[in-house]
Amino acid sequence: MVTLSVNALQASVAQAERQVQQDRVRVNQDTSRLDASRDQLAQDKQKLADSQRESDQATQAAEKPPQTVDLTRAIESPPRAQQVLPAELAAPKPQVNSLGQTIGKFINVTA
């Protein structure tokens, strides 16, 4: 009778050891899945942050009206007094002699 209860106890211990081993395997699998889920969560958070940043930039760009060009001011030219021709395009100024006559007039009158 003692041998039967020893055999029964050995069988119970063996079954408990198998159960512990199965539980360890499940814990390891759950740990691996948890790590994978954490990695996926980090990636999803990064994608969300990127999407929100792009959305904010697009919203700011849409809210800012484009600069308009005032065509009337773009076409305006400065007053005549402020307009200056480059030296190579300007006509030479007439030279004045000691009598206050321009050389051109003096030549035309005497000729």
Order of alpha helices (4+ residues) and beta strands (2+ residues): alpha-alpha-alpha
